[in-house]
Amino acid sequence: MKIAVLYQAHELKGLVRIDCRAAADGTYYMFDFDLKPNLTGAAQPHRMNQDCLTMISAEAQCWTYFDLLRAMPDNRWQL
């Protein structure tokens, strides 16, 4: 339930992973919101064969990682 409050308080839209830690007294401390599905491209030498699901879908449309990044602003949430 506390996570839902964070989500609403920050007016998040879409899927995110909220990174947080609980203190000994049970208080949660949030330190990061990560877009999910993540947008990691296979750019690091040890991850050249490890694209994220978003990139796998983009490749099915013959998009490169940079095509995907360029298309994102045109598909943003309108406020």
C-alpha positions, 0 to 999 in steps of 0.5 A: 500500500505504501508503494501505491502512495509513492506512485500517486504522489509522484504522478507516475504513468506507466510501469516503473520499478520503485527501488526502496529499502526498509529501515529497521523501524519499518520506514521505507526510503525510496531512492529510484524509479526505473522505467519498466520495461527497461530500455537497456540496449546491448551496448556493453561488451559483456551484454552484446546478446542481452537486449531488453524486451522493448528493444527486441520488439523494436528490432522486430519493426527493423528499428535500431536502438537509436531509432527507438530513442528518437521515436520516444518523444513523439509517443510521450504522455500528453499532459 
